[in-house]
Amino acid sequence: MSSRRPPSSGLDLDLRAELRATARPCVLTGGQTGVDTVAALAAIGTGLAVQIVFPRGFRQEDGPITPARRRAFRGATLHELPNPEFRYRTWACVQLADAVVLIDPVGGDGCQETTRAASHFGRPLLKLAAGAEFFQAERNASALAALSELATWLTAHRPRVLMIAGCRASLLARDRPDLDLTGQLDAIIVEFAQQSTSNRPPDPD
């Protein structure tokens, strides 16, 4: 699979311009079940701008997005790409982003594709441990110690459009049914929001 050529036109230039038309930093996800959805909901709850990019037909792994799931995304901006393939969507999202945080506890094929796309486009990529492992440092240090790697990475790259990616729900349910990523993704979103606020230039008088 690594030898497959990347999609030739994985980016909508109008969409890239739209994401940068505002000074507000934003979280970008690919609209999939699992990590994408949890990250988007966490970002919406924090008040960040959220951009969710779907393949044509607003596809998720189990079909087009349901009305209930669409309502849960209220407050986010949903985009539909012209291509129905998930791989196309992955490459488009990576190219739209300034940097990518990846949570892949089970070695998902979509996560491998995200890694390839980040390398291809030269996007900074941070792979984080999942779930309780992410917070392990809290046992011996302050509550923020577990976030030090993320904080340092965000400071170094200062992304305005941060993509958060990871495994789809069916893979997590099959291989890590005990894993709850909600707390971890909340912490990632809060750290990004805090850094974005501290790095924002002052409003003009």
C-alpha atoms as a printed R data frame, in Angstrom:
    type eleno elety resid chain resno       x      y      z
1   ATOM     1    CA   MET     A     1   0.000  0.000  0.000
2   ATOM     2    CA   SER     A     2   2.920  2.346  0.669
3   ATOM     3    CA   SER     A     3   3.804  2.225 -3.018
4   ATOM     4    CA   ARG     A     4   0.455  3.549 -4.122
5   ATOM     5    CA   ARG     A     5   0.587  6.963 -5.704
6   ATOM     6    CA   PRO     A     6  -1.008  9.795 -3.701
7   ATOM     7    CA   PRO     A     7  -4.283 11.268 -4.953
8   ATOM     8    CA   SER     A     8  -3.477 13.757 -7.698
9   ATOM     9    CA   SER     A     9  -5.873 16.491 -6.592
10  ATOM    10    CA   GLY     A    10  -6.562 16.002 -2.908
11  ATOM    11    CA   LEU     A    11  -7.050 19.660 -2.161
12  ATOM    12    CA   ASP     A    12  -9.835 22.101 -2.893
13  ATOM    13    CA   LEU     A    13  -8.021 25.439 -3.181
14  ATOM    14    CA   ASP     A    14 -11.195 27.366 -2.386
15  ATOM    15    CA   LEU     A    15 -11.530 25.359  0.815
16  ATOM    16    CA   ARG     A    16  -7.941 26.106  1.801
17  ATOM    17    CA   ALA     A    17  -8.609 29.818  1.293
18  ATOM    18    CA   GLU     A    18 -11.800 29.554  3.348
19  ATOM    19    CA   LEU     A    19  -9.994 27.973  6.282
20  ATOM    20    CA   ARG     A    20  -7.523 30.870  6.303
21  ATOM    21    CA   ALA     A    21 -10.036 33.646  5.706
22  ATOM    22    CA   THR     A    22 -10.415 34.179  9.451
23  ATOM    23    CA   ALA     A    23  -7.766 34.926 12.021
24  ATOM    24    CA   ARG     A    24  -9.283 32.346 14.366
25  ATOM    25    CA   PRO     A    25  -7.348 29.113 14.814
26  ATOM    26    CA   CYS     A    26  -9.331 25.999 14.046
27  ATOM    27    CA   VAL     A    27  -9.422 22.262 14.573
28  ATOM    28    CA   LEU     A    28  -9.789 20.183 11.416
29  ATOM    29    CA   THR     A    29 -10.994 16.590 11.313
30  ATOM    30    CA   GLY     A    30 -11.953 14.148  8.606
31  ATOM    31    CA   GLY     A    31 -15.487 13.497  9.829
32  ATOM    32    CA   GLN     A    32 -14.959  9.789 10.489
33  ATOM    33    CA   THR     A    33 -16.409  7.922 13.449
34  ATOM    34    CA   GLY     A    34 -14.001  7.402 16.345
35  ATOM    35    CA   VAL     A    35 -11.150  9.845 17.004
36  ATOM    36    CA   ASP     A    36 -12.300 12.365 14.382
37  ATOM    37    CA   THR     A    37 -15.748 12.653 15.924
38  ATOM    38    CA   VAL     A    38 -14.567 12.804 19.550
39  ATOM    39    CA   ALA     A    39 -12.016 15.493 18.651
40  ATOM    40    CA   ALA     A    40 -14.583 17.565 16.768
41  ATOM    41    CA   LEU     A    41 -17.072 17.404 19.648
42  ATOM    42    CA   ALA     A    42 -14.377 18.360 22.156
43  ATOM    43    CA   ALA     A    43 -13.357 21.352 20.044
44  ATOM    44    CA   ILE     A    44 -16.967 22.476 19.605
45  ATOM    45    CA   GLY     A    45 -17.406 22.315 23.380
46  ATOM    46    CA   THR     A    46 -14.318 24.474 23.889
47  ATOM    47    CA   GLY     A    47 -15.590 27.148 21.521
48  ATOM    48    CA   LEU     A    48 -12.869 26.733 18.903
49  ATOM    49    CA   ALA     A    49 -13.655 27.008 15.225
50  ATOM    50    CA   VAL     A    50 -14.138 23.487 13.870
51  ATOM    51    CA   GLN     A    51 -13.899 22.408 10.239
52  ATOM    52    CA   ILE     A    52 -15.040 18.876  9.348
53  ATOM    53    CA   VAL     A    53 -14.218 17.538  5.883
54  ATOM    54    CA   PHE     A    54 -16.164 14.597  4.444
55  ATOM    55    CA   PRO     A    55 -15.881 12.549  1.273
56  ATOM    56    CA   ARG     A    56 -18.637 13.090 -1.275
57  ATOM    57    CA   GLY     A    57 -21.977 12.066  0.162
58  ATOM    58    CA   PHE     A    58 -20.834 13.030  3.692
59  ATOM    59    CA   ARG     A    59 -19.626  9.445  4.086
60  ATOM    60    CA   GLN     A    60 -18.603  7.840  7.340
61  ATOM    61    CA   GLU     A    61 -17.515  4.231  7.696
62  ATOM    62    CA   ASP     A    62 -21.105  3.032  8.144
63  ATOM    63    CA   GLY     A    63 -22.740  5.213  5.508
64  ATOM    64    CA   PRO     A    64 -23.765  8.855  5.055
65  ATOM    65    CA   ILE     A    65 -23.807 10.920  8.233
66  ATOM    66    CA   THR     A    66 -27.081 10.511 10.087
67  ATOM    67    CA   PRO     A    67 -29.278 13.463 11.077
68  ATOM    68    CA   ALA     A    68 -28.486 12.816 14.745
69  ATOM    69    CA   ARG     A    69 -24.730 12.926 14.136
70  ATOM    70    CA   ARG     A    70 -25.106 16.061 12.036
71  ATOM    71    CA   ARG     A    71 -26.996 17.734 14.894
72  ATOM    72    CA   ALA     A    72 -24.193 16.777 17.281
73  ATOM    73    CA   PHE     A    73 -21.800 18.717 15.033
74  ATOM    74    CA   ARG     A    74 -23.845 21.910 15.335
75  ATOM    75    CA   GLY     A    75 -21.415 24.791 15.645
76  ATOM    76    CA   ALA     A    76 -18.902 23.240 13.253
77  ATOM    77    CA   THR     A    77 -18.597 23.911  9.537
78  ATOM    78    CA   LEU     A    78 -19.103 20.789  7.423
79  ATOM    79    CA   HIS     A    79 -17.491 20.451  3.995
80  ATOM    80    CA   GLU     A    80 -18.117 17.888  1.264
81  ATOM    81    CA   LEU     A    81 -15.311 16.957 -1.123
82  ATOM    82    CA   PRO     A    82 -16.013 16.032 -4.764
83  ATOM    83    CA   ASN     A    83 -14.504 12.549 -4.359
84  ATOM    84    CA   PRO     A    84 -16.161  9.735 -2.337
85  ATOM    85    CA   GLU     A    85 -12.932  7.941 -1.335
86  ATOM    86    CA   PHE     A    86 -11.711  8.078  2.261
87  ATOM    87    CA   ARG     A    87  -8.108  8.077  1.060
88  ATOM    88    CA   TYR     A    88  -8.734 11.209 -1.006
89  ATOM    89    CA   ARG     A    89 -10.315 12.840  2.061
90  ATOM    90    CA   THR     A    90  -7.299 11.936  4.216
91  ATOM    91    CA   TRP     A    91  -4.814 13.481  1.816
92  ATOM    92    CA   ALA     A    92  -6.984 16.566  1.342
93  ATOM    93    CA   CYS     A    93  -7.232 17.125  5.103
94  ATOM    94    CA   VAL     A    94  -3.495 16.761  5.643
95  ATOM    95    CA   GLN     A    95  -2.762 19.239  2.871
96  ATOM    96    CA   LEU     A    96  -5.302 21.681  4.306
97  ATOM    97    CA   ALA     A    97  -3.730 21.476  7.780
98  ATOM    98    CA   ASP     A    98  -0.665 23.247  9.118
99  ATOM    99    CA   ALA     A    99   0.167 20.329 11.431
100 ATOM   100    CA   VAL     A   100  -1.291 16.956 12.426
101 ATOM   101    CA   VAL     A   101  -1.815 15.217 15.774
102 ATOM   102    CA   LEU     A   102  -2.324 11.469 15.308
103 ATOM   103    CA   ILE     A   103  -3.711  8.992 17.846
104 ATOM   104    CA   ASP     A   104  -3.368  5.457 16.526
105 ATOM   105    CA   PRO     A   105  -3.446  2.758 19.217
106 ATOM   106    CA   VAL     A   106  -4.284 -0.095 16.817
107 ATOM   107    CA   GLY     A   107  -2.292  0.615 13.639
108 ATOM   108    CA   GLY     A   108  -5.211  1.607 11.455
109 ATOM   109    CA   ASP     A   109  -4.752  1.745  7.695
110 ATOM   110    CA   GLY     A   110  -6.230  5.246  7.571
111 ATOM   111    CA   CYS     A   111  -3.707  6.386 10.167
112 ATOM   112    CA   GLN     A   112  -0.892  4.932  8.076
113 ATOM   113    CA   GLU     A   113  -2.236  6.910  5.137
114 ATOM   114    CA   THR     A   114  -2.239 10.054  7.281
115 ATOM   115    CA   THR     A   115   1.419  9.480  8.120
116 ATOM   116    CA   ARG     A   116   2.300  9.061  4.440
117 ATOM   117    CA   ALA     A   117   0.408 12.205  3.497
118 ATOM   118    CA   ALA     A   118   2.093 14.253  6.236
119 ATOM   119    CA   SER     A   119   5.502 13.110  5.008
120 ATOM   120    CA   HIS     A   120   4.568 13.866  1.394
121 ATOM   121    CA   PHE     A   121   3.353 17.400  2.153
122 ATOM   122    CA   GLY     A   122   5.940 18.174  4.820
123 ATOM   123    CA   ARG     A   123   3.376 18.701  7.570
124 ATOM   124    CA   PRO     A   124   4.617 18.380 11.159
125 ATOM   125    CA   LEU     A   125   3.191 15.170 12.631
126 ATOM   126    CA   LEU     A   126   2.946 14.311 16.329
127 ATOM   127    CA   LYS     A   127   1.977 10.753 17.249
128 ATOM   128    CA   LEU     A   128   0.655 10.550 20.789
129 ATOM   129    CA   ALA     A   129   0.086  7.603 23.094
130 ATOM   130    CA   ALA     A   130  -3.550  6.731 23.614
131 ATOM   131    CA   GLY     A   131  -5.830  6.886 26.590
132 ATOM   132    CA   ALA     A   132  -4.390  6.256 30.071
133 ATOM   133    CA   GLU     A   133  -0.849  5.985 28.664
134 ATOM   134    CA   PHE     A   134  -1.084  9.647 27.666
135 ATOM   135    CA   PHE     A   135  -1.718 10.645 31.270
136 ATOM   136    CA   GLN     A   136   0.812  8.268 32.830
137 ATOM   137    CA   ALA     A   137   3.171 11.114 33.756
138 ATOM   138    CA   GLU     A   138   0.560 12.487 36.161
139 ATOM   139    CA   ARG     A   139   1.467  9.716 38.613
140 ATOM   140    CA   ASN     A   140   4.908 11.190 39.265
141 ATOM   141    CA   ALA     A   141   4.613 14.828 38.241
142 ATOM   142    CA   SER     A   142   2.138 17.635 37.814
143 ATOM   143    CA   ALA     A   143  -1.055 17.206 35.816
144 ATOM   144    CA   LEU     A   144   0.494 19.163 32.975
145 ATOM   145    CA   ALA     A   145   3.561 16.949 32.663
146 ATOM   146    CA   ALA     A   146   1.774 14.576 30.321
147 ATOM   147    CA   LEU     A   147   1.076 17.486 27.994
148 ATOM   148    CA   SER     A   148   4.654 18.738 27.846
149 ATOM   149    CA   GLU     A   149   5.458 17.032 24.550
150 ATOM   150    CA   LEU     A   150   2.300 18.407 22.954
151 ATOM   151    CA   ALA     A   151   2.867 21.894 24.374
152 ATOM   152    CA   THR     A   152   6.461 21.987 23.131
153 ATOM   153    CA   TRP     A   153   5.384 20.765 19.689
154 ATOM   154    CA   LEU     A   154   2.582 23.326 19.417
155 ATOM   155    CA   THR     A   155   4.946 26.111 20.466
156 ATOM   156    CA   ALA     A   156   7.491 25.040 17.864
157 ATOM   157    CA   HIS     A   157   5.044 24.870 14.963
158 ATOM   158    CA   ARG     A   158   2.255 27.308 15.961
159 ATOM   159    CA   PRO     A   159  -0.419 25.803 13.693
160 ATOM   160    CA   ARG     A   160  -3.489 27.849 12.872
161 ATOM   161    CA   VAL     A   161  -5.215 24.823 11.331
162 ATOM   162    CA   LEU     A   162  -4.590 21.766 13.514
163 ATOM   163    CA   MET     A   163  -5.720 18.424 12.158
164 ATOM   164    CA   ILE     A   164  -6.542 15.767 14.749
165 ATOM   165    CA   ALA     A   165  -6.742 12.268 13.299
166 ATOM   166    CA   GLY     A   166  -6.908  8.689 14.495
167 ATOM   167    CA   CYS     A   167  -8.668  5.345 14.363
168 ATOM   168    CA   ARG     A   168 -12.237  4.882 13.265
169 ATOM   169    CA   ALA     A   169 -14.776  3.610 15.770
170 ATOM   170    CA   SER     A   170 -15.035  0.065 14.416
171 ATOM   171    CA   LEU     A   171 -11.281 -0.534 14.827
172 ATOM   172    CA   LEU     A   172 -11.291  0.853 18.352
173 ATOM   173    CA   ALA     A   173 -14.305 -1.288 19.280
174 ATOM   174    CA   ARG     A   174 -12.650 -4.386 17.867
175 ATOM   175    CA   ASP     A   175  -9.107 -3.986 19.204
176 ATOM   176    CA   ARG     A   176  -9.378 -1.575 22.159
177 ATOM   177    CA   PRO     A   177 -12.930 -1.745 23.520
178 ATOM   178    CA   ASP     A   178 -11.641 -0.612 26.921
179 ATOM   179    CA   LEU     A   179 -10.175  2.617 25.558
180 ATOM   180    CA   ASP     A   180 -11.870  5.947 26.290
181 ATOM   181    CA   LEU     A   181 -10.188  8.797 24.435
182 ATOM   182    CA   THR     A   182 -12.533 11.550 25.589
183 ATOM   183    CA   GLY     A   183 -10.314 12.869 28.394
184 ATOM   184    CA   GLN     A   184  -7.220 12.791 26.227
185 ATOM   185    CA   LEU     A   185  -8.832 14.644 23.341
186 ATOM   186    CA   ASP     A   186 -10.331 17.196 25.732
187 ATOM   187    CA   ALA     A   187  -6.823 17.832 27.097
188 ATOM   188    CA   ILE     A   188  -5.342 18.192 23.611
189 ATOM   189    CA   ILE     A   189  -8.040 20.640 22.560
190 ATOM   190    CA   VAL     A   190  -7.670 22.722 25.737
191 ATOM   191    CA   GLU     A   191  -3.886 22.931 25.276
192 ATOM   192    CA   PHE     A   192  -4.313 24.031 21.648
193 ATOM   193    CA   ALA     A   193  -6.949 26.601 22.622
194 ATOM   194    CA   GLN     A   194  -4.739 28.031 25.385
195 ATOM   195    CA   GLN     A   195  -1.708 28.279 23.142
196 ATOM   196    CA   SER     A   196  -3.756 29.822 20.336
197 ATOM   197    CA   THR     A   197  -5.059 32.475 22.736
198 ATOM   198    CA   SER     A   198  -1.612 33.269 24.125
199 ATOM   199    CA   ASN     A   199  -0.094 33.477 20.627
200 ATOM   200    CA   ARG     A   200  -2.846 35.675 19.196
201 ATOM   201    CA   PRO     A   201  -1.770 39.254 18.449
202 ATOM   202    CA   PRO     A   202  -3.528 41.938 20.489
203 ATOM   203    CA   ASP     A   203  -6.655 43.531 19.085
204 ATOM   204    CA   PRO     A   204  -6.075 46.958 17.517
205 ATOM   205    CA   ASP     A   205  -7.166 49.974 19.559
